[in-house]
Amino acid sequence: DQVRFGRGNLVHTLLEWLPDVPAPERRERALPWLSRPGHGLDSAAVEPLWQEVEAVLENAAFTDIFGPGSRAEVSLTGVIGDQVISAQVDRLLVNDDRILVVDYKTNRPPPDQVTGVDPAYVRQLALYRALLAALWPDRPVRAALLWTDRCQMMELPSDMLDRYAPGATSN
């Protein structure tokens, strides 16, 4: 479990700072960083991990969430009902007509359908959506999981998020 958690942290970190690095320089910046002894990766694990991150960053479907105006590791704090909530989102895109919050998941293998998503992840995104909706009540807030292993974005439907929203009783 320690290795899996460490691997997830490495992927998250790369997805945080590599979008700001010009694409031709990403590999030359990522590989030495991944190869640091403190990360605990053997040399055979570095290239596949890089390829997973590269596939996500180079996927045309994700251009918006890694492009200009998107933000990584955004802290959110707010009050929902009588609860003070503090959270950190992996990626946030705010534009004039919508909000998109994305949480990276490095689980292998990821579920094939939204019905297979761990309820803890749904609850997490429902909380993020509630905090963001309070900040931008004039815009729809969409929430998605980005499964890095499959390089797939899985948007969670509003009705599913509603069942897990803070204060909901049917989750």
MARRO-614064 format. One record per residue: residue in three letters; chain; x, y, z of N, C-alpha, C in turn. Coordinates in Angstrom, 1 decimal. Layout:
(ALA, A, (X, Y, Z), (X, Y, Z), (X, Y, Z))
...
***
This chain:
(ASP, A, (0.8, -1.2, 0.0), (0.0, 0.0, 0.0), (0.9, 1.3, 0.0))
(GLN, A, (2.0, 1.2, 0.7), (2.9, 2.3, 0.8), (3.4, 2.7, -0.7))
(VAL, A, (3.8, 1.7, -1.5), (4.3, 1.9, -2.8), (3.2, 2.5, -3.7))
(ARG, A, (1.9, 2.0, -3.5), (0.8, 2.5, -4.3), (0.5, 4.0, -3.9))
(PHE, A, (0.6, 4.3, -2.6), (0.4, 5.7, -2.2), (1.5, 6.6, -2.7))
(GLY, A, (2.7, 6.1, -2.6), (3.8, 6.9, -3.1), (3.8, 7.2, -4.6))
(ARG, A, (3.4, 6.2, -5.3), (3.2, 6.3, -6.8), (2.1, 7.4, -7.1))
(GLY, A, (1.0, 7.3, -6.4), (0.0, 8.3, -6.5), (0.5, 9.7, -6.2))
(ASN, A, (1.3, 9.9, -5.2), (1.8, 11.2, -4.9), (2.7, 11.7, -6.0))
(LEU, A, (3.5, 10.8, -6.5), (4.4, 11.3, -7.6), (3.6, 11.7, -8.8))
(VAL, A, (2.6, 11.0, -9.2), (1.7, 11.3, -10.3), (1.1, 12.7, -10.1))
(HIS, A, (0.5, 12.9, -8.9), (-0.1, 14.1, -8.5), (0.9, 15.3, -8.6))
(THR, A, (2.1, 15.1, -8.1), (3.0, 16.2, -8.1), (3.4, 16.6, -9.6))
(LEU, A, (3.6, 15.6, -10.4), (4.0, 15.8, -11.8), (2.8, 16.6, -12.5))
(LEU, A, (1.6, 16.1, -12.2), (0.4, 16.8, -12.9), (0.2, 18.2, -12.3))
(GLU, A, (0.8, 18.5, -11.2), (0.7, 19.8, -10.6), (1.6, 20.8, -11.4))
(TRP, A, (2.9, 20.4, -11.6), (3.8, 21.4, -12.1), (4.2, 21.2, -13.6))
(LEU, A, (4.1, 20.0, -14.1), (4.5, 19.9, -15.5), (3.6, 20.6, -16.5))
(PRO, A, (2.3, 20.9, -16.3), (1.6, 21.6, -17.3), (2.1, 23.0, -17.6))
(ASP, A, (2.9, 23.6, -16.6), (3.5, 24.9, -16.8), (4.9, 24.8, -17.5))
(VAL, A, (5.4, 23.6, -17.7), (6.6, 23.4, -18.4), (6.3, 23.2, -19.9))
(PRO, A, (7.1, 23.9, -20.8), (6.8, 23.6, -22.2), (6.9, 22.1, -22.6))
(ALA, A, (6.0, 21.7, -23.4), (5.9, 20.2, -23.7), (7.2, 19.6, -24.1))
(PRO, A, (8.0, 20.2, -24.9), (9.3, 19.6, -25.3), (10.3, 19.4, -24.2))
(GLU, A, (10.1, 20.1, -23.1), (11.0, 20.0, -21.9), (10.5, 19.1, -20.8))
(ARG, A, (9.3, 18.6, -20.9), (8.7, 17.9, -19.8), (9.5, 16.6, -19.4))
(ARG, A, (9.8, 15.8, -20.5), (10.5, 14.6, -20.2), (11.8, 14.8, -19.5))
(GLU, A, (12.6, 15.7, -20.1), (13.9, 16.0, -19.5), (13.8, 16.5, -18.1))
(ARG, A, (12.7, 17.1, -17.7), (12.5, 17.6, -16.3), (12.0, 16.5, -15.4))
(ALA, A, (11.1, 15.7, -16.0), (10.4, 14.6, -15.2), (11.3, 13.5, -14.8))
(LEU, A, (12.0, 12.9, -15.8), (12.8, 11.7, -15.5), (13.8, 11.9, -14.4))
(PRO, A, (14.6, 12.9, -14.4), (15.6, 13.0, -13.3), (14.9, 13.2, -12.0))
(TRP, A, (13.8, 13.9, -12.0), (13.0, 14.1, -10.7), (12.5, 12.7, -10.2))
(LEU, A, (11.9, 12.0, -11.1), (11.4, 10.6, -10.7), (12.5, 9.7, -10.3))
(SER, A, (13.7, 9.9, -10.8), (14.8, 9.0, -10.5), (15.5, 9.3, -9.2))
(ARG, A, (15.1, 10.3, -8.5), (15.7, 10.7, -7.2), (15.5, 9.5, -6.3))
(PRO, A, (16.6, 9.2, -5.6), (16.5, 8.0, -4.6), (15.4, 8.1, -3.6))
(GLY, A, (15.1, 9.3, -3.2), (14.1, 9.5, -2.1), (12.7, 9.1, -2.6))
(HIS, A, (12.5, 9.0, -3.9), (11.2, 8.5, -4.4), (11.0, 7.0, -4.3))
(GLY, A, (12.0, 6.3, -4.2), (11.9, 4.9, -4.0), (11.5, 4.1, -5.2))
(LEU, A, (11.7, 4.7, -6.4), (11.4, 3.9, -7.6), (12.6, 3.2, -8.1))
(ASP, A, (12.5, 2.0, -8.6), (13.6, 1.4, -9.2), (13.6, 1.9, -10.7))
(SER, A, (14.7, 1.7, -11.3), (14.9, 2.3, -12.7), (13.9, 1.8, -13.7))
(ALA, A, (13.4, 0.6, -13.5), (12.4, 0.1, -14.4), (11.0, 0.7, -14.2))
(ALA, A, (10.8, 1.3, -13.1), (9.5, 1.9, -12.8), (9.4, 3.4, -13.3))
(VAL, A, (10.5, 4.0, -13.5), (10.5, 5.5, -13.9), (9.8, 5.7, -15.2))
(GLU, A, (10.2, 5.0, -16.2), (9.7, 5.3, -17.6), (8.2, 5.0, -17.7))
(PRO, A, (7.7, 3.9, -17.2), (6.2, 3.7, -17.2), (5.4, 4.8, -16.5))
(LEU, A, (5.9, 5.2, -15.4), (5.3, 6.3, -14.6), (5.2, 7.6, -15.4))
(TRP, A, (6.4, 7.9, -16.0), (6.4, 9.1, -16.9), (5.5, 8.9, -18.0))
(GLN, A, (5.4, 7.8, -18.7), (4.5, 7.6, -19.8), (3.0, 7.8, -19.4))
(GLU, A, (2.7, 7.3, -18.2), (1.3, 7.5, -17.7), (1.0, 9.0, -17.6))
(VAL, A, (1.9, 9.8, -17.0), (1.7, 11.2, -16.9), (1.7, 11.9, -18.2))
(GLU, A, (2.6, 11.5, -19.1), (2.7, 12.1, -20.4), (1.4, 11.9, -21.2))
(ALA, A, (0.9, 10.7, -21.1), (-0.4, 10.4, -21.8), (-1.5, 11.3, -21.4))
(VAL, A, (-1.6, 11.6, -20.1), (-2.6, 12.5, -19.6), (-2.4, 13.9, -20.1))
(LEU, A, (-1.1, 14.4, -20.0), (-0.8, 15.8, -20.4), (-1.0, 16.0, -21.9))
(GLU, A, (-0.7, 15.0, -22.7), (-0.8, 15.1, -24.1), (-2.2, 14.8, -24.7))
(ASN, A, (-3.1, 14.4, -23.9), (-4.4, 14.0, -24.4), (-5.2, 15.3, -24.7))
(ALA, A, (-5.6, 15.4, -26.0), (-6.3, 16.6, -26.5), (-7.6, 16.8, -25.7))
(ALA, A, (-8.2, 15.8, -25.2), (-9.5, 15.9, -24.5), (-9.3, 16.7, -23.1))
(PHE, A, (-8.0, 16.8, -22.7), (-7.8, 17.4, -21.4), (-7.1, 18.8, -21.5))
(THR, A, (-7.1, 19.3, -22.7), (-6.4, 20.6, -23.0), (-6.9, 21.7, -22.1))
(ASP, A, (-8.2, 21.8, -21.9), (-8.8, 22.8, -21.0), (-8.3, 22.7, -19.6))
(ILE, A, (-8.3, 21.5, -19.0), (-8.0, 21.4, -17.6), (-6.5, 21.6, -17.3))
(PHE, A, (-5.6, 21.5, -18.3), (-4.2, 21.7, -18.1), (-3.7, 22.9, -18.8))
(GLY, A, (-4.6, 23.7, -19.4), (-4.3, 24.9, -20.1), (-4.3, 26.1, -19.3))
(PRO, A, (-4.1, 27.2, -20.0), (-4.1, 28.6, -19.4), (-5.4, 28.8, -18.6))
(GLY, A, (-5.3, 29.3, -17.5), (-6.5, 29.6, -16.7), (-6.9, 28.5, -15.7))
(SER, A, (-6.3, 27.3, -15.9), (-6.6, 26.3, -15.0), (-5.6, 26.4, -13.8))
(ARG, A, (-6.0, 25.8, -12.7), (-5.1, 25.9, -11.5), (-5.0, 24.5, -10.9))
(ALA, A, (-3.8, 24.3, -10.3), (-3.5, 23.1, -9.6), (-3.5, 23.3, -8.1))
(GLU, A, (-3.9, 22.2, -7.4), (-3.9, 22.2, -6.0), (-4.5, 23.4, -5.3))
(VAL, A, (-5.8, 23.6, -5.6), (-6.5, 24.8, -5.1), (-7.1, 24.5, -3.7))
(SER, A, (-6.8, 25.3, -2.8), (-7.4, 25.2, -1.4), (-8.8, 25.8, -1.4))
(LEU, A, (-9.7, 25.1, -0.9), (-11.1, 25.7, -0.7), (-11.5, 25.6, 0.8))
(THR, A, (-12.1, 26.6, 1.2), (-12.6, 26.6, 2.6), (-14.0, 27.3, 2.5))
(GLY, A, (-14.9, 26.8, 3.3), (-16.2, 27.4, 3.3), (-17.1, 26.7, 4.4))
(VAL, A, (-18.3, 27.3, 4.5), (-19.2, 26.7, 5.5), (-20.4, 26.2, 4.8))
(ILE, A, (-20.7, 24.9, 5.0), (-21.9, 24.3, 4.4), (-22.8, 23.8, 5.6))
(GLY, A, (-24.0, 24.4, 5.7), (-24.8, 24.1, 6.8), (-24.1, 24.6, 8.1))
(ASP, A, (-23.8, 23.8, 9.0), (-23.1, 24.3, 10.2), (-21.7, 23.7, 10.3))
(GLN, A, (-21.2, 23.2, 9.1), (-19.9, 22.6, 9.1), (-18.9, 23.5, 8.4))
(VAL, A, (-17.7, 23.7, 9.0), (-16.6, 24.4, 8.3), (-15.9, 23.3, 7.5))
(ILE, A, (-15.7, 23.6, 6.2), (-15.1, 22.6, 5.3), (-13.8, 23.2, 4.8))
(SER, A, (-12.7, 22.4, 4.8), (-11.5, 22.8, 4.2), (-11.1, 21.6, 3.3))
(ALA, A, (-10.7, 21.9, 2.0), (-10.4, 20.9, 1.0), (-9.3, 21.4, 0.1))
(GLN, A, (-8.7, 20.5, -0.6), (-7.7, 20.9, -1.6), (-8.1, 20.1, -2.9))
(VAL, A, (-8.3, 20.8, -4.0), (-8.7, 20.1, -5.2), (-7.5, 20.0, -6.1))
(ASP, A, (-7.4, 18.9, -6.9), (-6.3, 18.6, -7.7), (-6.2, 19.6, -8.9))
(ARG, A, (-7.3, 19.8, -9.5), (-7.3, 20.8, -10.7), (-8.7, 21.5, -10.7))
(LEU, A, (-8.6, 22.8, -11.1), (-9.8, 23.6, -11.1), (-9.8, 24.5, -12.4))
(LEU, A, (-10.9, 24.5, -13.1), (-11.0, 25.3, -14.2), (-12.2, 26.2, -14.0))
(VAL, A, (-12.0, 27.5, -14.0), (-13.1, 28.4, -13.8), (-13.2, 29.3, -15.1))
(ASN, A, (-14.3, 29.3, -15.8), (-14.4, 30.2, -16.9), (-15.8, 30.9, -16.8))
(ASP, A, (-16.1, 31.7, -17.8), (-17.3, 32.5, -17.7), (-18.7, 31.8, -17.6))
(ASP, A, (-18.6, 30.5, -18.2), (-19.9, 29.8, -18.2), (-20.0, 28.5, -17.4))
(ARG, A, (-18.8, 28.1, -16.8), (-18.8, 26.8, -16.1), (-17.6, 26.7, -15.2))
(ILE, A, (-17.8, 25.8, -14.2), (-16.7, 25.5, -13.3), (-16.5, 24.0, -13.5))
(LEU, A, (-15.3, 23.5, -13.6), (-14.9, 22.1, -13.7), (-13.9, 21.8, -12.6))
(VAL, A, (-14.2, 20.9, -11.7), (-13.3, 20.4, -10.7), (-12.9, 19.0, -11.0))
(VAL, A, (-11.6, 18.7, -11.0), (-11.1, 17.4, -11.4), (-10.3, 16.8, -10.3))
(ASP, A, (-10.5, 15.6, -9.9), (-9.7, 14.9, -8.9), (-9.0, 13.7, -9.6))
(TYR, A, (-7.7, 13.7, -9.5), (-6.9, 12.6, -10.1), (-7.0, 11.3, -9.2))
(LYS, A, (-7.1, 10.2, -9.9), (-7.1, 8.9, -9.2), (-6.1, 8.0, -10.0))
(THR, A, (-5.3, 7.4, -9.2), (-4.2, 6.6, -9.8), (-4.5, 5.1, -9.6))
(ASN, A, (-5.7, 4.8, -9.1), (-6.1, 3.4, -8.8), (-5.9, 2.5, -10.1))
(ARG, A, (-5.5, 1.3, -9.9), (-5.4, 0.4, -11.0), (-6.0, -0.9, -10.7))
(PRO, A, (-6.9, -1.4, -11.4), (-7.6, -0.8, -12.6), (-8.7, 0.1, -12.1))
(PRO, A, (-9.0, 1.2, -12.8), (-10.1, 2.0, -12.5), (-11.5, 1.3, -12.9))
(PRO, A, (-12.6, 1.8, -12.3), (-13.9, 1.2, -12.7), (-14.2, 1.6, -14.1))
(ASP, A, (-15.0, 0.7, -14.8), (-15.4, 1.0, -16.2), (-16.5, 2.0, -16.3))
(GLN, A, (-17.4, 2.1, -15.2), (-18.5, 2.9, -15.2), (-18.7, 3.7, -13.9))
(VAL, A, (-19.4, 4.8, -14.0), (-19.6, 5.6, -12.7), (-20.2, 4.8, -11.6))
(THR, A, (-21.0, 3.8, -11.9), (-21.6, 3.0, -10.9), (-20.6, 2.2, -10.0))
(GLY, A, (-19.4, 2.1, -10.6), (-18.3, 1.4, -9.9), (-17.4, 2.3, -9.1))
(VAL, A, (-17.6, 3.6, -9.1), (-16.8, 4.5, -8.4), (-17.0, 4.4, -6.9))
(ASP, A, (-15.9, 4.4, -6.1), (-16.0, 4.3, -4.7), (-16.8, 5.4, -4.1))
(PRO, A, (-17.8, 5.1, -3.3), (-18.7, 6.2, -2.7), (-17.9, 7.3, -2.0))
(ALA, A, (-16.7, 7.0, -1.5), (-15.9, 8.0, -0.9), (-15.4, 9.1, -1.9))
(TYR, A, (-15.2, 8.6, -3.1), (-14.8, 9.6, -4.2), (-16.0, 10.4, -4.6))
(VAL, A, (-17.1, 9.8, -4.6), (-18.3, 10.6, -5.0), (-18.6, 11.6, -3.9))
(ARG, A, (-18.5, 11.2, -2.7), (-18.7, 12.1, -1.6), (-17.7, 13.3, -1.6))
(GLN, A, (-16.5, 13.0, -1.9), (-15.4, 14.0, -2.0), (-15.8, 15.0, -3.1))
(LEU, A, (-16.1, 14.6, -4.3), (-16.4, 15.5, -5.4), (-17.8, 16.2, -5.1))
(ALA, A, (-18.7, 15.6, -4.4), (-19.9, 16.3, -4.0), (-19.6, 17.5, -3.1))
(LEU, A, (-18.7, 17.2, -2.2), (-18.3, 18.3, -1.3), (-17.6, 19.4, -2.0))
(TYR, A, (-16.7, 19.1, -2.9), (-16.0, 20.1, -3.7), (-17.1, 20.9, -4.5))
(ARG, A, (-18.0, 20.2, -5.1), (-19.0, 20.9, -5.9), (-19.8, 21.8, -5.1))
(ALA, A, (-20.2, 21.4, -3.9), (-21.0, 22.3, -3.0), (-20.2, 23.6, -2.6))
(LEU, A, (-18.9, 23.4, -2.3), (-18.1, 24.6, -1.9), (-18.0, 25.5, -3.1))
(LEU, A, (-17.8, 25.0, -4.3), (-17.6, 25.8, -5.5), (-18.9, 26.5, -5.9))
(ALA, A, (-20.0, 25.8, -5.8), (-21.3, 26.3, -6.1), (-21.7, 27.5, -5.2))
(ALA, A, (-21.2, 27.5, -4.0), (-21.4, 28.6, -3.1), (-20.6, 29.8, -3.5))
(LEU, A, (-19.4, 29.6, -4.1), (-18.6, 30.7, -4.5), (-19.1, 31.2, -5.8))
(TRP, A, (-19.6, 30.4, -6.7), (-20.0, 30.8, -8.0), (-21.5, 30.3, -8.3))
(PRO, A, (-22.4, 30.9, -7.6), (-23.8, 30.4, -7.7), (-24.4, 30.6, -9.1))
(ASP, A, (-23.8, 31.5, -9.9), (-24.3, 31.8, -11.3), (-23.8, 30.8, -12.4))
(ARG, A, (-23.0, 29.8, -12.0), (-22.4, 28.9, -13.0), (-22.6, 27.5, -12.6))
(PRO, A, (-22.8, 26.6, -13.6), (-22.9, 25.2, -13.2), (-21.5, 24.7, -12.8))
(VAL, A, (-21.5, 23.8, -11.8), (-20.3, 23.2, -11.4), (-20.3, 21.7, -11.8))
(ARG, A, (-19.3, 21.3, -12.6), (-19.2, 19.9, -13.0), (-18.0, 19.3, -12.3))
(ALA, A, (-18.1, 18.0, -12.0), (-17.1, 17.3, -11.3), (-16.7, 16.1, -12.0))
(ALA, A, (-15.4, 15.8, -12.0), (-14.9, 14.6, -12.8), (-13.7, 14.0, -12.1))
(LEU, A, (-13.6, 12.7, -12.3), (-12.4, 12.0, -11.9), (-11.5, 11.7, -13.1))
(LEU, A, (-10.3, 11.9, -13.0), (-9.3, 11.6, -14.1), (-8.5, 10.4, -13.6))
(TRP, A, (-8.8, 9.3, -14.3), (-8.2, 8.0, -14.0), (-6.9, 8.0, -14.8))
(THR, A, (-5.7, 8.2, -14.1), (-4.5, 8.4, -14.9), (-4.0, 7.1, -15.5))
(ASP, A, (-4.3, 5.9, -14.9), (-3.9, 4.6, -15.5), (-4.5, 4.4, -16.9))
(ARG, A, (-5.8, 4.8, -17.0), (-6.5, 4.6, -18.3), (-6.6, 5.9, -19.1))
(CYS, A, (-6.0, 7.0, -18.5), (-6.1, 8.2, -19.2), (-7.5, 8.6, -19.7))
(GLN, A, (-8.4, 8.5, -18.7), (-9.8, 8.7, -18.9), (-10.4, 9.6, -17.9))
(MET, A, (-11.2, 10.6, -18.4), (-12.0, 11.5, -17.6), (-13.4, 10.9, -17.4))
(MET, A, (-13.8, 10.8, -16.2), (-15.1, 10.3, -15.9), (-15.9, 11.4, -15.1))
(GLU, A, (-16.8, 12.0, -15.8), (-17.6, 13.1, -15.2), (-18.7, 12.3, -14.4))
(LEU, A, (-18.9, 12.8, -13.2), (-20.0, 12.2, -12.3), (-21.3, 13.0, -12.6))
(PRO, A, (-22.3, 12.3, -12.8), (-23.6, 12.9, -13.1), (-24.1, 13.7, -11.9))
(SER, A, (-24.8, 14.8, -12.2), (-25.4, 15.6, -11.1), (-26.2, 14.9, -10.1))
(ASP, A, (-27.1, 14.0, -10.6), (-28.0, 13.2, -9.7), (-27.2, 12.3, -8.7))
(MET, A, (-26.1, 11.8, -9.2), (-25.2, 11.0, -8.3), (-24.6, 11.9, -7.3))
(LEU, A, (-24.0, 13.0, -7.7), (-23.4, 13.9, -6.7), (-24.4, 14.5, -5.7))
(ASP, A, (-25.7, 14.7, -6.2), (-26.7, 15.2, -5.3), (-27.0, 14.2, -4.2))
(ARG, A, (-26.9, 12.9, -4.4), (-27.2, 11.9, -3.4), (-26.1, 12.0, -2.3))
(TYR, A, (-24.9, 12.4, -2.6), (-23.8, 12.5, -1.7), (-23.5, 13.9, -1.2))
(ALA, A, (-24.3, 14.9, -1.6), (-24.0, 16.2, -1.2), (-24.1, 16.4, 0.3))
(PRO, A, (-23.4, 17.4, 0.8), (-23.4, 17.6, 2.3), (-24.9, 17.9, 2.7))
(GLY, A, (-25.4, 17.2, 3.7), (-26.7, 17.3, 4.2), (-27.7, 16.3, 3.5))
(ALA, A, (-27.3, 15.7, 2.4), (-28.2, 14.7, 1.8), (-28.4, 13.5, 2.7))
(THR, A, (-29.6, 12.9, 2.7), (-29.8, 11.8, 3.6), (-29.9, 10.5, 2.9))
(SER, A, (-29.8, 10.4, 1.6), (-29.9, 9.2, 0.8), (-28.6, 8.6, 0.3))
(ASN, A, (-27.5, 8.9, 1.0), (-26.3, 8.3, 0.5), (-25.9, 7.1, 1.3))
***
